[in-house]
Amino acid sequence: MGTKTDSDVFEDALQAALGLIEIATKYEGDRPELGFEAESYPEMTLFRLERWATIQFMGALRLLENDQVAYVAEVVLRGLLENLAHIWWI
């Protein structure tokens, strides 16, 4: 039982993050439980930003799975951070 390499630690973290995809996609489709109308602002804007953030998160994880394109996840991460900044501003 040797020590884990950086690659092993990364793979473990990636697998744990991929487990979060189920949480991120839990609320697909209509969200009547939110209790707001489709034209209600800022709630509807936050709802759309949440969906966009879910796609960004899932995309970044998928990019990290492939060594050849993993560096592009940085670009997707920037978009996700901008999304979170927008949500915080609201």
C-alpha positions as a Markdown table, in Angstrom:
| # | Residue | x | y | z |
|---|---|---|---|---|
| 1 | Met | 0.0 | 0.0 | 0.0 |
| 2 | Gly | 2.0 | 2.9 | -1.3 |
| 3 | Thr | 1.4 | 6.6 | -1.3 |
| 4 | Lys | -0.9 | 8.0 | -4.0 |
| 5 | Thr | 0.5 | 9.8 | -6.9 |
| 6 | Asp | -0.8 | 13.2 | -8.0 |
| 7 | Ser | -2.5 | 11.4 | -10.8 |
| 8 | Asp | -4.3 | 9.0 | -8.4 |
| 9 | Val | -5.4 | 11.9 | -6.2 |
| 10 | Phe | -6.7 | 13.8 | -9.3 |
| 11 | Glu | -8.6 | 10.7 | -10.5 |
| 12 | Asp | -10.2 | 10.2 | -7.1 |
| 13 | Ala | -11.3 | 13.9 | -7.0 |
| 14 | Leu | -12.6 | 13.7 | -10.6 |
| 15 | Gln | -14.7 | 10.6 | -9.8 |
| 16 | Ala | -16.1 | 12.4 | -6.7 |
| 17 | Ala | -17.0 | 15.4 | -8.8 |
| 18 | Leu | -18.6 | 13.3 | -11.4 |
| 19 | Gly | -20.9 | 11.9 | -8.7 |
| 20 | Leu | -22.2 | 15.5 | -8.3 |
| 21 | Ile | -23.6 | 15.4 | -11.8 |
| 22 | Glu | -26.6 | 13.5 | -10.5 |
| 23 | Ile | -27.3 | 16.4 | -8.1 |
| 24 | Ala | -26.8 | 19.0 | -10.8 |
| 25 | Thr | -29.3 | 17.4 | -13.1 |
| 26 | Lys | -31.8 | 16.5 | -10.4 |
| 27 | Tyr | -34.0 | 19.5 | -11.3 |
| 28 | Glu | -34.4 | 19.2 | -15.0 |
| 29 | Gly | -37.6 | 20.4 | -16.7 |
| 30 | Asp | -40.2 | 22.6 | -15.1 |
| 31 | Arg | -39.8 | 23.8 | -11.5 |
| 32 | Pro | -43.3 | 24.4 | -10.2 |
| 33 | Glu | -42.0 | 24.0 | -6.6 |
| 34 | Leu | -40.1 | 27.3 | -6.9 |
| 35 | Gly | -43.3 | 29.2 | -6.6 |
| 36 | Phe | -42.8 | 31.9 | -9.1 |
| 37 | Glu | -44.2 | 32.8 | -12.5 |
| 38 | Ala | -42.3 | 32.4 | -15.8 |
| 39 | Glu | -42.2 | 36.2 | -16.2 |
| 40 | Ser | -41.2 | 36.8 | -12.6 |
| 41 | Tyr | -37.9 | 38.7 | -12.3 |
| 42 | Pro | -35.3 | 38.3 | -10.9 |
| 43 | Glu | -36.3 | 34.8 | -10.0 |
| 44 | Met | -36.6 | 33.7 | -13.6 |
| 45 | Thr | -33.2 | 35.1 | -14.4 |
| 46 | Leu | -31.7 | 33.2 | -11.5 |
| 47 | Phe | -33.4 | 30.0 | -12.7 |
| 48 | Arg | -31.9 | 30.4 | -16.2 |
| 49 | Leu | -28.5 | 31.1 | -14.7 |
| 50 | Glu | -28.7 | 28.0 | -12.6 |
| 51 | Arg | -29.4 | 25.9 | -15.7 |
| 52 | Trp | -26.5 | 27.5 | -17.5 |
| 53 | Ala | -24.2 | 26.9 | -14.5 |
| 54 | Thr | -25.2 | 23.2 | -14.5 |
| 55 | Ile | -24.2 | 22.9 | -18.2 |
| 56 | Gln | -20.9 | 24.7 | -17.5 |
| 57 | Phe | -20.1 | 22.5 | -14.5 |
| 58 | Met | -20.9 | 19.3 | -16.4 |
| 59 | Gly | -18.8 | 20.4 | -19.4 |
| 60 | Ala | -15.8 | 21.3 | -17.3 |
| 61 | Leu | -15.9 | 17.8 | -15.6 |
| 62 | Arg | -16.1 | 16.1 | -19.0 |
| 63 | Leu | -13.2 | 18.1 | -20.3 |
| 64 | Leu | -11.1 | 17.1 | -17.3 |
| 65 | Glu | -11.6 | 13.5 | -18.1 |
| 66 | Asn | -9.6 | 13.7 | -21.3 |
| 67 | Asp | -5.9 | 14.6 | -21.0 |
| 68 | Gln | -5.8 | 16.1 | -24.5 |
| 69 | Val | -8.5 | 18.8 | -23.8 |
| 70 | Ala | -8.3 | 19.2 | -20.0 |
| 71 | Tyr | -6.6 | 22.5 | -20.3 |
| 72 | Val | -9.7 | 24.0 | -21.9 |
| 73 | Ala | -11.6 | 23.4 | -18.7 |
| 74 | Glu | -10.0 | 26.6 | -17.5 |
| 75 | Val | -12.0 | 28.6 | -20.1 |
| 76 | Val | -15.2 | 26.9 | -19.0 |
| 77 | Leu | -14.4 | 27.5 | -15.3 |
| 78 | Arg | -14.1 | 31.2 | -16.1 |
| 79 | Gly | -17.6 | 31.2 | -17.5 |
| 80 | Leu | -18.9 | 29.4 | -14.5 |
| 81 | Leu | -17.2 | 32.0 | -12.2 |
| 82 | Glu | -18.8 | 34.8 | -14.2 |
| 83 | Asn | -22.1 | 33.1 | -13.8 |
| 84 | Leu | -21.7 | 32.9 | -10.0 |
| 85 | Ala | -20.7 | 36.6 | -9.9 |
| 86 | His | -23.8 | 37.5 | -11.8 |
| 87 | Ile | -25.9 | 35.5 | -9.3 |
| 88 | Trp | -24.2 | 37.1 | -6.4 |
| 89 | Trp | -24.8 | 40.6 | -7.9 |
| 90 | Ile | -28.5 | 39.9 | -8.2 |
